[in-house]
Every structure is written in structure tokens, then in C-alpha cells.
Amino acid sequence: MDYGMTPELEEFRREVREFVAMNAPDIAPRAGVRCAETAEELASLKEWTGKLYAAGYLGGDWPVEYGGQGGEHAVERSVVVGEEIARARASVLPGAANLIAHALFDFGTEEQRTKFLPGIRSGSEVWCQLFSEPGSGSDLASLRTRAVRSENGGFVVNGQKVWTTNGQWSDYGYMLARTDVDAPKHKGISAFIVDMKLPGVDVRPLREITGTSDFNEVFFDDVVLEPDALVGELNNGWYVANSSLSHERSGVAANAVRLRQGVGALKDLAGRLEQNGHPAVEDGYVQDRLGRLDASVAALSAMVYANVSRVSRKSERAFDAPMAKLLFSEIGVEMQRFALELCGEAGILVEGDAGALDGGRWQDEFMYARAFTIAGGSSEVMRNLIAERGLGMPR
């Protein structure tokens, strides 16, 4: 169910699928956005990232002078790449590399581009996103981490970030900090590049319900930044951040593929499990639940491709992305809830437990599914955005 795919894009899809099959690292798939668990995994992911950039599958929308295809790159190609990586259940290197790259294209200096872009393309340098804080995740404009001007024109940073994906492995961070406490909260924020090895940067991995540490707390205690750490103009960080975030196009499309795979795996599971001496998939209730999930994922896929088409025509609406993100998050929770219902008592078993169904996949997916209703904007905030921007309702 690939909506709007031209013959040229279908040929490109076959090319990407073959490349992924030949080059993706052999890392066991896990639910959600996950980090390397070992230094060996990290090395494999960095090498894989470099191959994707070298082949033009990542960074295709970069300017030609920095290795991309510039205006010749169609946004549909980025979507296809994201979908094929997801279809192969291949691990990728999470982080903020693509975000900071586009921030540098639009707002950075030539010195910043020359210094940082080669490491992103080669996969040799890992980036994290230092936006969210305790109490200011969905309401990012209320952040309290401060960057105060120093005598040499640089900045001294104090504060805390949280839910920093891949922070423990990152070389650099793309950070927002408050630089004018008297300005309206959206207008007193600036964007910075932070060397994660600077004195005063303290990264503390958070152990999650999945048993792994993909997120981190990051503390800044009198961290000294040089003047060239500022990205764009002072107090213009809100605009810098939102501009770079607008380039994230393939994520929900890839997630729709994962949901589609999940429905297929659920159908297979229902065919293997028995209820009252018959395959569970023959039960009318099970068929109804599977049908509803199938239809919901088809609707999400149609919505994603419609949104991509609007992006290509430069007619994207402010509520398109929130609608797709909300639908993806809520379908995921419903799917994993039903998966554990099907598993019965075996649903509590995890990877390594005797008798765990499909290697403990369903428990892992269930525990991570709720995170997607928070990460990237909570479902409550998405509904507010849809109401305000799409329906014209008051705040």
C-alpha cells in the first residue's frame, strides 16, 4: 500500500532495499528509538551511517556543495529510505545530526559548516538533541537552562536537560538555552553547539522500563562555550530550532511501516495461538480487532503520503504533522495492548525468558509504545495543535 509511488520511485525503492539488505548491521531489532548497547554496536552504527551518506540515501536534501543533491532531491526519496530501513527492521544511529546540519545550512557560519558537516556525513561524530528539560518537554519555550555572556563574547551555561537520546555516546549536542530572561519566553532563547566532553557537562543515563538506557539526563555546571558555539543570531534560537525540525519528514512514514509489520506479525501470532482448541485467528473478536488495526494503519499510511504530497507542492498545513503523529502514537498503544491480550500469561515474559513468544518482542514493544505518546510532542499537545491550527479553536 505505497500511495503515490511513481515508476521512478519504485525503482529507487528496489535499489534502497537491496542496499539495506547488503549493508545494514546485524543488530537484533528492538522496539522504538534505541541506542547502541555496547561500543561495538556503536562502531557498527557509525560505519553504517557513513555508508548511507556516501550512497546518497541520507543527506540527499543537503546543498550540492556539501555532498547532497540540492533542489534535485525529492522529499519522497527521503520517505522511501526511511521506510526501507524500517521494513528491514534495521538499527540506525539516533540523534540530532540531521537537525543540526540543516540549522547550519540556514543559520550557521561557513566555519561551522566546514568543521562539523564532514563528521556527520562520515558517521564519525555522534550528535544529541539538548532541547527538553524537566517541566518543559512539550512546552519547550518554558526552558530554564541559561547561557550568560562572558567577557570574551562566549557563554557560560548552567542548567539541566532530560530525555536526551544517545547522550551517553554523543560527541556534540545541539542545545537551546535561555539568553534573555526578560524577553517573552519564545524570544529569549538561543541555539548552541556543545562539545559533550567539555568540563562541567555531566551525562547520566536513565534506566528505563525496557531495561536499557536510551535516554539521559545532562547537567551543565558553569560550562564555558566559545563565541563560535552560537548558531544563528542571539535570541533567535526558537526560529532556528523550528526551522531545522521542519526537515524531519520521513519519521512517521517509517513508523507507519513498522505498524504495518506489527499487524502482519499479530496475524501470524493469532494463527499460531489456540483458543478453545482452534487457532485464535478464527475467533470473530480477534478478527474484528485485527481488522480495525489493519484499517487504522492503512488510514495512517494514506495520511502520510497525502502530507508528503503537500510538502512537495509547498502546501503543507500546520496541523498535518500533528495529526499523523497522534494517529501513529495511539495506534501503537492499542496494537501492543491487544498483542499482550493475545499472548495471555506469556505476555509478561521478556527476552531470555523460557516460553517468551517471538523472543519477548511483544512485551518489549508494549513497554515502549507508551513512550511514543510523549516523545516528539505528547498526544495531549498534538490534540491542542490540531484543535487550534486545524479547527480554529481558542487556546
N, C-alpha and C positions, 0 to 999 in steps of 0.2 A: 504494500500500500504506500508507494512512493509518489506523492502527489506532485504534479508539475515538473516531472523529470523529462528533459529533452533527450534525444538520442546521444547528443554530445556529453551530457551529464551522466547518462547511463554508462557510456564508455569510460568516462573518468571514474565512476564508481567501481567498475571492474578493475581498473588499474590500481586504485587505492586499496581495494580489498586484497588483491594479490600482494601488494607491498606490505600491508599489515601482517598477512599470513606468514610472510617470509622473514620479517624483521622485528615483530613485537617481542619483548622479553617474556620469558617463560616464568611468569609470576602468577601464583594462584589467585583467581578473581575473588574480590571481596566486595561487599555492599558499599555503595556510597563513594564519597571522595576520600580516598585513603592515601596515606603517606608510606614511604618505604619503612619497613620494619628493621632492616639491617643496612649497614654500609654497603654491602654487596648489592642489595636491591637498589639502593640509591644510585650506585655506579651504572647499573643496567638501565635505569630510567633516564639518566642523564645522556647516556650514549644513544638511546632510542629517540630522545627528544632532538638531539643533534641530527639524526638521520631524517627525521620528519621535516626539519627546517631545510636541510640540504636538498631534499627531494622536492621542496616547494609546497608540501602539504600543510605545513604550518608557516605562518608569516607570509602567505600569498598576498594579503592585502597591505603589506608593507610597501613603502615607496621603492621604486626600482633601484635607486642609488644605494639602498640599504639591503638589497637582496630579494625584494619582493617583486610583484607583478604590477604594482601600482593600479591605475584605473582599469587595466585589463582583467583584474581579478573579480570574478563574480561572487557575491556573497553566498550563492548556492553551493559553491565549491567548498567553502569552509563548513557548511552544514553537512555535506556529503562526507568529508573527512571525519568530522565528529561522530557521525552515525556509524561509519565503518569501524572506527576504533571501538565504539560501544558494542557493535554487533559481534566483534571478536572477543568481547569481554577482556580487552587488553588494558593493562595498567598504564596510566600516563603520569607525568610529573605535575602535581598540582602546584598552585601558587599564583603569583601576580606578574609573571614575566610578560604576558601579552598586554596586561593593563598598563604597566609602566612603559612598555615600548611605545604604545600609542600616545601616552602622556608626553613622552619625549619628542615624538614626531610633531605634535601640535604645539607644545609649550616649552620644550627643553632647548638647551643651547647646543651648538654643534659639538662643543667639547664633551657634553654629557652623552650625546648620541655616539660619538666616536669611542668613548670609554666603555659604555655599557651594552650597546647593541650586539657587538660580536660575541660576548659571553652568553647572551640569551640565545642567539642563533646556534651556537655550538653545543648548547646544553650544559656548558661547564659551570655556569653560575646559576644558583637557585634563588628565586625571589619569593617573598611572602607579602601578604597584604596586611598592613597595620592600620585598619580603619576602626573596627568595633572596639568598644570599651564596656566595662561593667556599667549597666544603666543607660548605655547609648549604642545599642546594636541596631535596632530598626530605626531609631531616631538619631541618626548619625550626627546631625547638626548640633546635638547637645554634648558633644565630646568635650572632655576636660583636660586631656594631655596638653601641656603648654610648651611652646618653644619661644624663649625670650632672647631678644637680640643681645649679642655680646659686643665687646668693644671693637673687635676686628671685623664686624659685619656678619659673623656667623650666628649660631643659635645654641642655646643650652636647653635641653629637653628634659622634662620631668613628667611622669605620669605612668599610666598602665593601659595596655591593650589586652584583649582576650579573644578567644576563638580564632587564633592565628594559625591557619592551616600550614603545615610544613615548616613552622618557625624553627624547629629544632635542627633542620637541615639547611636552613637558608643562609646565603652569603649576604644578601641585601634585602631591605624592606622598603616598601612603598607606603609612606606614612602620611596621615593627616594629623595636624596639631593646631591648637588654637594660638594665634599670634596677636590677636587684638581682643581683649576681654570686654572692651566697652562697645564693640560693634555688634549689630544684630547677629544672632548666632550663625547664620549662613555666611555672613560676610567677613568674619574674623578668623577664618581658617586658611592655612597654607599647606601645600604639598611638599614632601621632602623625600630624599633618598637617604636611607640609613644603613651604614655598614654594620651588620649584626655582630661583628667582632669588636666593636668599639667598647672602651671601658664604660661601665655603668649600664650596659644592656644585659639584662638577666632574663633568659628564656627558660620557662618552667613547663614541661609537658604536662598535659592533663590526661589522666587515665579515664577513659570513657566506658560506658556500659558494654561496648563491644569488646572490652579487654585490651584495646590498643590505645595508642596516643597519637592521634592525628591532629589535634588542636593543642594550642599552647597559650599560657599567659606570658606576656612580655612586659617587664618593668624597665623604666628609664629613670636612672638616678644621676642627675647632672651630666647627661650625655652631651658631649660637645660636637656640634656639626659645623663644618666649614661653610663659608658663604655659598659655594657651588653645590651644596646639598639641596638648595631650594629649587623646586620645579615650577616654572612659570613665575608670575608676579606674586609679590607678597599679598596675602589675604585673598587670593583668588583660587584657593585650593578646592573649594566646593565645586567650582566650574570645571577645574582640571579633572577632578575625580569623576564627575558625572559624564564628562566628555569621553574619558577613557573607558568607562563602564559601558557606554553605548556600543562599543566594538565587540562585546561579548554576544555573539549571535548563535553559536552552534550548541550551546549547553542544553537547552530544553529539547532541541531536536534529538540530541544524543540520548537524553533521558527518556524520551518517548520510545526510542528503540529498545532501551533496557526494559521499560514497562511491557512492550510487546513481547520481548523474550520471556519476561516473567509470566505472562498469561500462557504462553506456549508451554513453559515448564510446569505451570499449575495444571494444565490439561493433562500433561504426561503423568504428573503425580496422582491426579484423580483417577487415571486409568490403571495405576499400579496398586492403589489402596482399595481395600474392600470394606463395604458396609452391608451388613446383613447377608453376607455370602455372595455379593455381587460387586463388580467394580464401582467405586464411588461415582465415576463419571456418568453412570447410567441413572443416578438419582436426579429427580426433577429439580430439587432445590439446588443441588450442585451445578446442574446445567444452567439454571437461571443466574446464579452468581457469576459463573464463568462468562455467560453471555453478556451480562451487564458490564463486567470488566473489559471484555473484548470491545464492546461498543464505545465505552468511555475512552479507551486508548486510541481507537480509530478517530474519535472526535478530536482528541488532543493532536494527533498527527495532522489532521486536516487544518486545525487551527495554526499549528506551527508553520506549515507550508504557506498558508494564506499570509501569515505575518512576514515570512521571508520574501514573498512576492511583493508585499507592500514596501519592504525595505529596499528592494531592487528598484521600485518605481519612485522611491523617495516620498512615499505617502504613509509612512508608519505612524500609528496613533499612539498616544501616550499610555493608553490602557491595554495595548496588545500584549506586551511582555508580562505585565502583572496577571492577566487572565491565564496565559499559558503556564506561568509558574505556579499559580494557585491550583489549577487543574492537575498538573503533574504531581504536586505535593500530596493532594488529597486522595488521588487515585492510588498512589504508592502506599499510603497508610491503610486504605481499605483492602488492597491486594494482599498485603502481608498479614493483616488481621485474619483474612479468610484462609490464607495459607496455613497459619497455625491452627485454625479451626479444623482444617482437613487433616493435619498431622496428628491431632489428638494429643495423647500423652507424650508422643515422640517429639512434639513441637518444643518441648523445654530443653531438648538435647542440643549441644553445640559441637563445633568442630572437635574431633578427637574422642567424643563420647561414643561408646558402643551403642549401635542401633540408631544413630543420628541419621535422619533422612537426607539424602543428597549432600552428605558431608557436613550437615549442620547449616546448610545455606539458608533455610527459611528462618531460623532463629536469628542469624546474623542480619538478614535483610529486615526482619521485623524490628530489631533493636535500632537499626539505623534509620528506618523510614521516618520516624517522628522528627529526626534532625532536619530533614528536608522541609518540614513545615515551619522551620525557624530560620535556617541558613538562607542567605540571599534575600532576606525580607520575609517576615513571618506571614502566615496566612491571614492574620488579622489586619496587618498593614496592607497586604495585597488587596483585600476586600475594600479597605478605605480608599486606596488609589483608584480602583475600578469605579467605586461609587462617585468619587469626586471628579475624576478625569473623564470617565465614560458616561456617567449618568447625570453629571452636573449637580450632584447633591452637595449641600453645605458641609463644611468640615465638621 
